[in-house]
Amino acid sequence: MDTPDNTSVENGELYGVLAEFDTPGALIKAARKVRDAGYTEFDCYSPFPVHGIDEAMGIKRTILPLLIFGGGITGLLGGCLLQWYCNASAWHWNVSGKPLWTFPITPNNVPIAFECTILLSVFTSFFGMWILNKLPQVWHPFFRLDRFAKVTDDGFFLGIEAKDKRFDLAETRRLLESAGALEVEDCNLDPDPETRRMPIWLYGFIIVSTVFALVPFALIYRARASHSKEPHYHIFSDMDFQAKVKSDTAFDMFPDGRANRGEIPGTVARGWLEDDSAYWRGLTQDQGGEWITNFPAQVQITPELMKRGQQRFNIYCAPCHGYDGRGDGMIPQRVRKAGAGALLPRNLIDPKTGVITMPNGQVFNTISNGYNTMMGYSAQIPAQDRWAIVAYVRALERAQNAAQGDVPADKWNEINGATP
């Protein structure tokens, strides 16, 4: 097909033709007809996305999803490599005995690898879209046509560029008119090439805005590299300058400078009255109070209570008193090994020096408030668990000081290895 002379000294070189259509449906039909005619260098313009226009124009599937996938894989491998280098190569940091690196990646490696995957995927999506669409494009030849201004409101346009191999001005116009175009208008490039270039002031704006965008990063770098006795300037103070207590400093809110106001005399928190003296303190309700010898009514001796007492004893008491209660736990062993003259823990099951002669209430009080170098555990161990420990200590005493009469005859023979 012959191509006419598309050059005009007066109007400039012909860029293409622009056709206006009445509805989105008409635009889709025209795009399909232009595509079937063999045109490839054309585009459709509308004030909103038109469903089905891609298929009508014959637009192939974009390569952007593959690029995003590649960016995500790169981020994943980069995140894993970063963690391997930091943990297993450059700095061998033992955290709770965890391996320096394992493959495949373990849960502790997932967050960094995941975030790097997302980061590279987002960057590839953002910049890939701009590059593939040849953006930013601040000037287009169709901007010279007054009719094209309707594209942001209620106009639907199809433009065919003159560089298309099948372009012939007369034939192309007839094709668009037969496709239902309301108007078909030629579009010429501006004769002056300077008008098609980005304005100089826009270059200046981009440079200045880029410089200003770097200012916050420069301030952050300066703040991190400098030392000052004054706090950094906060645009949003958040909770940095709230009235709060700092250790070893006076608190100006109160005249005495103390932040801990203590308990208010004559008051008690709801649910913390603790008026049952036997259960909470191991004392009788009588004036003056005596140590109770039995267990409070709230404490029922059951196998579950004994197991709970054993568990709590092994956690809090065994380090000093030992698992058997003889006062030979790991702490006194180390004290003797070091040759220190510290006061060693008491043998709990010794009939003379142990707690056998102590009433239950006194044993409970000792666990609660401590004795000599032993600290009190009322803050760490609930009252019910302290009574469970008392019950287990009594079981230890009985087991370690049992006589033959405490064991049934048939069981005694089994214990000593004899045949019943």
C-alpha positions as a printed Julia matrix, in Angstrom:
420×3 Matrix{Float64}:
   0.0     0.0     0.0
   1.37    3.39   -1.0
   2.01    5.83    1.8
   1.23    9.47    1.02
   3.52   12.32    1.84
   2.75   12.96    5.48
   4.94   16.06    5.75
   3.51   19.55    5.83
   5.71   22.57    6.25
   2.82   24.61    7.62
   1.29   22.14   10.12
   4.22   19.85   10.75
   4.64   16.14   10.19
   1.49   14.03   10.4
   1.42   12.07   13.68
  -1.81   10.15   13.04
  -5.59   10.4    13.12
  -7.95   10.61   16.09
 -11.52    9.3    16.0
 -14.23   10.01   18.56
 -16.92    7.48   19.5
 -20.17    7.88   21.36
 -20.09    4.99   23.87
 -17.63    2.49   25.38
 -19.31   -0.28   23.4
 -18.75    1.6    20.14
 -15.11    2.09   21.12
 -14.67   -1.67   21.7
 -16.23   -2.51   18.31
 -14.0     0.04   16.55
 -10.89   -1.31   18.3
 -11.75   -4.82   17.22
 -12.28   -3.68   13.61
  -8.98   -1.78   13.55
  -7.18   -4.78   14.98
  -8.72   -7.12   12.4
  -7.61   -4.7     9.65
  -4.01   -5.37   10.66
  -3.16   -2.14   12.5
  -0.78   -2.44   15.47
   0.26    1.14   16.28
  -2.97    2.43   17.81
  -4.41    3.11   21.23
  -7.75    3.8    22.89
  -8.48    6.62   25.32
 -11.42    6.94   27.74
 -12.22    8.71   31.02
 -12.47    5.37   32.85
 -11.32    1.76   32.33
 -13.38   -0.05   29.7
 -13.88   -3.76   30.35
 -12.83   -5.88   27.36
 -10.8    -3.2    25.58
  -7.54   -5.17   25.97
  -8.91   -8.18   24.11
 -10.49   -5.98   21.45
  -7.17   -4.23   20.8
  -5.25   -7.51   20.75
  -2.97   -6.44   23.57
  -0.77   -9.33   24.63
  -0.3   -10.29   28.25
   2.28   -8.04   29.89
   5.62   -9.39   31.02
   5.34   -7.44   34.29
   4.09  -10.43   36.39
   7.17  -12.42   35.37
   9.4    -9.49   36.27
   7.68   -9.18   39.66
   8.16  -12.92   40.22
  11.82  -12.55   39.35
  12.14   -9.62   41.75
  10.48  -11.64   44.51
  12.8   -14.61   43.99
  15.78  -12.25   44.0
  14.57  -10.72   47.28
  14.04  -14.16   48.82
  17.51  -15.38   47.87
  19.05  -12.06   48.88
  17.36  -12.16   52.3
  18.54  -15.73   52.9
  22.06  -14.86   51.76
  22.12  -11.82   54.03
  21.13  -13.89   57.06
  23.6   -16.63   56.18
  26.42  -14.1    55.85
  25.54  -12.3    59.1
  24.86  -15.39   61.23
  26.96  -18.2    59.8
  29.88  -16.41   58.13
  30.74  -12.98   59.51
  29.43  -13.15   63.09
  28.95  -16.46   64.89
  26.36  -15.47   67.49
  25.02  -18.26   69.68
  21.41  -17.52   70.61
  19.92  -20.07   73.02
  21.88  -22.85   71.36
  20.1   -22.4    68.02
  22.0   -23.44   64.88
  23.83  -20.68   63.05
  22.07  -21.58   59.8
  19.87  -24.37   58.53
  18.5   -25.27   55.12
  15.71  -25.21   54.27
  15.11  -22.01   56.2
  13.65  -22.34   59.68
  10.89  -20.14   61.17
  13.39  -17.7    62.66
  14.71  -16.98   59.13
  11.26  -16.46   57.6
  10.55  -12.8    58.6
  13.68  -11.34   56.96
  13.32  -13.52   53.85
   9.62  -12.63   53.57
  10.2    -8.89   53.94
  13.0    -8.9    51.35
  10.73  -10.8    48.96
   7.95   -8.23   49.37
  10.39   -5.31   49.09
  11.94   -6.4    45.79
   8.53   -7.38   44.39
   7.09   -3.95   45.15
  10.09   -2.13   43.68
   9.94   -4.26   40.52
   6.19   -3.67   40.19
   6.46    0.1    40.66
   9.47    0.87   38.5
   8.64   -1.87   35.95
   5.22   -0.33   35.32
   6.78    3.09   34.69
   9.47    1.72   32.38
   7.2    -0.57   30.34
   4.67    2.23   29.86
   7.47    4.67   28.92
   6.5     7.01   31.72
   6.65    9.81   32.64
   5.35   11.22   29.33
   4.58   14.88   29.9
   3.69   15.67   26.27
   1.59   13.91   23.63
   0.72   15.06   20.09
  -3.03   14.54   20.7
  -2.84   17.3    23.33
  -2.82   19.78   20.43
  -6.38   18.83   19.48
  -9.13   20.65   21.38
 -11.46   17.7    20.94
  -9.1    15.43   22.89
  -9.76   17.45   26.08
 -13.04   15.55   26.43
 -11.12   12.33   27.19
 -11.07   13.19   30.9
 -14.85   13.75   30.96
 -17.15   12.01   28.46
 -15.11   11.37   25.33
 -14.07    7.98   23.92
 -11.25    8.12   21.37
  -9.2     5.81   19.17
  -5.94    7.09   17.71
  -3.88    5.45   14.95
  -0.29    6.56   14.48
   1.09    7.32   11.01
   4.14    5.11   11.63
   1.92    2.01   11.4
   2.93   -0.14    8.4
  -0.67   -0.3     7.11
  -1.33    3.41    7.59
  -2.77    5.28    4.63
  -4.48    8.53    5.5
  -7.5     8.14    3.21
  -7.99    4.42    3.86
  -7.53    4.87    7.61
 -10.11    7.65    7.75
 -12.61    5.53    5.8
 -11.99    2.6     8.16
 -12.68    4.71   11.24
 -15.78    6.31    9.7
 -17.15    2.89    8.79
 -16.48    1.78   12.38
 -18.98    4.38   13.61
 -16.72    7.34   14.47
 -18.53   10.61   15.21
 -15.56   12.65   14.02
 -12.16   11.83   12.53
  -9.43   14.44   12.86
  -5.86   14.58   11.65
  -3.13   15.24   14.18
   0.16   16.87   13.2
   3.32   17.28   15.2
   4.27   20.82   16.12
   6.67   22.2    13.46
   8.9    23.55   16.21
  10.79   20.61   17.86
  11.44   22.75   20.94
   7.78   22.67   21.89
   7.86   18.86   22.05
  10.59   18.8    24.64
  10.13   18.86   28.38
  10.11   22.47   29.63
  13.34   23.64   31.2
  11.52   24.74   34.36
  10.28   21.17   34.83
  13.86   19.9    34.83
  14.66   22.48   37.48
  11.66   21.45   39.55
  12.71   17.8    39.42
  16.27   18.62   40.46
  15.21   20.92   43.3
  12.58   18.48   44.61
  15.13   15.66   44.5
  17.6    17.73   46.52
  14.93   18.59   49.08
  13.93   14.93   49.28
  17.51   14.1    50.31
  17.52   16.65   53.13
  15.7    14.4    55.67
  18.18   11.59   55.02
  21.07   14.02   55.53
  19.56   15.19   58.83
  19.06   11.6    59.97
  22.69   10.77   59.13
  23.89   13.86   60.98
  21.78   13.02   64.03
  23.11    9.46   64.16
  26.74   10.58   63.78
  26.65   13.5    66.25
  26.72   13.64   70.05
  24.77   16.1    72.15
  23.61   16.49   75.75
  20.28   17.82   74.53
  17.56   15.54   73.15
  16.94   15.56   69.43
  14.15   17.72   68.11
  10.9    15.8    67.94
   8.16   16.83   65.53
   5.89   14.22   67.1
   6.88   13.82   70.72
   4.69   10.74   71.22
   5.57    9.37   74.68
   9.21   10.49   74.73
   8.65   13.47   77.03
   5.85   12.24   79.27
   6.01   12.67   83.01
   7.5     9.4    84.16
   9.69    7.96   86.87
  13.37    7.36   86.18
  15.57    5.29   88.43
  17.78    7.1    90.95
  16.15   10.46   90.21
  13.64   12.59   92.07
  10.04   12.71   90.88
   8.9    16.32   90.76
   5.17   15.53   90.78
   5.21   15.03   94.57
   6.86   17.32   97.16
   8.91   14.52   98.74
  10.28   13.48   95.33
   9.16    9.85   95.79
   7.36    8.15   92.94
   6.26    5.09   94.91
   3.46    6.38   97.12
   3.05    3.13   99.0
  -0.21    1.75  100.29
  -2.93    4.08  101.51
  -3.5     3.45  105.24
  -6.77    1.77  106.08
  -7.44    0.54  102.53
  -7.14   -2.78  100.78
  -7.57   -3.77   97.15
 -10.79   -5.52   96.3
 -10.37   -9.28   96.58
  -7.17   -8.94   98.68
  -8.59   -8.6   102.19
  -7.02  -11.93  103.24
  -9.02  -11.99  106.47
  -8.61  -15.77  106.93
  -5.58  -15.76  109.19
  -5.09  -19.53  109.08
  -4.97  -19.72  105.3
  -3.01  -16.53  104.59
  -0.63  -16.41  107.57
  -0.7   -19.83  109.23
  -2.02  -18.37  112.49
  -5.15  -19.0   114.51
  -7.84  -16.35  114.66
  -7.25  -15.84  118.39
  -5.78  -12.59  119.62
  -2.03  -12.95  119.55
  -2.36  -15.91  117.18
  -0.68  -19.29  117.49
   0.78  -21.38  114.7
  -1.77  -23.82  113.35
  -0.76  -27.47  113.51
  -3.09  -28.81  110.83
  -4.01  -27.52  107.37
  -6.59  -24.79  106.67
 -10.05  -25.84  105.54
  -9.29  -24.58  101.99
  -6.46  -27.13  101.64
  -7.57  -30.68  100.92
  -4.76  -33.25  100.87
  -5.09  -35.09   97.55
  -2.64  -36.82   95.17
  -2.94  -33.81   92.87
  -1.98  -31.43   95.7
   1.04  -33.56   96.57
   2.21  -33.62   92.95
   1.79  -29.85   92.77
   3.77  -29.45   96.0
   6.56  -31.68   94.65
   6.74  -29.63   91.45
   6.9   -26.3    93.28
   9.4   -27.7    95.82
  11.72  -28.88   93.04
  11.57  -25.43   91.42
  11.95  -23.1    94.42
  13.36  -25.19   97.3
  15.52  -27.93   95.77
  18.3   -25.56   94.54
  19.25  -25.03   98.21
  17.65  -27.86  100.21
  18.12  -30.59   97.59
  15.49  -32.86   96.1
  15.48  -35.03   99.24
  15.34  -32.05  101.65
  18.71  -32.8   103.3
  20.13  -29.33  102.55
  22.59  -30.51   99.91
  21.34  -28.76   96.78
  23.45  -27.38   93.97
  23.95  -24.0    95.65
  25.5   -25.28   98.93
  27.62  -27.71   96.9
  29.12  -24.81   94.96
  29.53  -22.78   98.17
  31.53  -25.57   99.79
  33.56  -26.06   96.62
  34.45  -22.37   96.61
  35.46  -22.53  100.27
  33.07  -19.78  101.27
  31.87  -19.53  104.84
  28.24  -18.84  104.0
  25.37  -20.04  106.16
  24.27  -23.33  104.61
  20.62  -24.36  104.18
  18.86  -26.37  106.87
  18.33  -30.12  106.66
  14.53  -30.17  106.53
  14.1   -33.83  107.48
  16.54  -34.0   110.43
  14.5   -34.89  113.54
  16.62  -32.54  115.65
  17.36  -29.54  113.42
  14.72  -29.92  110.72
  11.2   -28.61  110.51
   9.61  -31.76  111.9
   8.99  -30.06  115.22
   7.61  -26.9   113.54
   3.83  -26.49  113.27
   2.44  -26.34  109.76
   1.66  -22.65  110.14
   5.28  -21.85  111.0
   6.56  -23.78  107.97
   4.09  -21.87  105.8
   5.27  -18.56  107.32
   8.91  -19.46  106.65
   8.14  -20.15  102.99
   6.19  -16.89  102.77
   8.54  -14.5   104.58
  11.9   -16.27  104.66
  14.33  -17.04  107.48
  17.94  -15.91  108.01
  19.49  -15.75  104.51
  16.47  -17.39  102.91
  14.25  -14.93  101.04
  10.47  -14.98  101.23
   8.53  -16.44   98.32
   5.08  -14.99   98.92
   5.41  -12.82   95.79
   6.41  -15.74   93.58
   4.34  -18.63   94.98
   0.56  -18.36   95.52
  -0.77  -19.31   98.97
  -2.34  -22.56   97.72
   1.01  -23.66   96.26
   2.81  -22.76   99.52
   0.47  -25.05  101.42
   1.11  -27.71   98.78
   4.84  -27.38   99.49
   4.18  -27.78  103.23
   2.27  -30.98  102.52
   5.1   -32.31  100.35
   7.72  -31.43  102.99
   5.7   -33.46  105.52
   5.7   -36.36  103.06
   9.5   -36.08  102.7
   9.91  -36.1   106.48
   7.73  -39.19  106.85
   9.46  -41.02  104.0
  13.0   -40.24  105.23
  12.29  -41.04  108.89
   9.92  -44.01  108.53
  10.19  -46.9   110.97
   9.4   -50.54  110.35
   6.05  -50.11  112.04
   5.04  -47.51  109.46
   5.2   -50.08  106.67
   2.74  -52.99  106.36
   4.35  -56.39  106.87
   3.72  -57.63  103.34
   5.23  -54.45  101.88
   8.23  -54.55  104.23
   9.36  -57.87  102.79
   9.04  -56.51   99.25
  11.11  -53.47  100.2
  13.9   -55.6   101.66
  13.9   -58.01   98.72
  12.52  -60.99  100.58
   9.91  -63.35   99.19
   6.54  -62.75  100.86
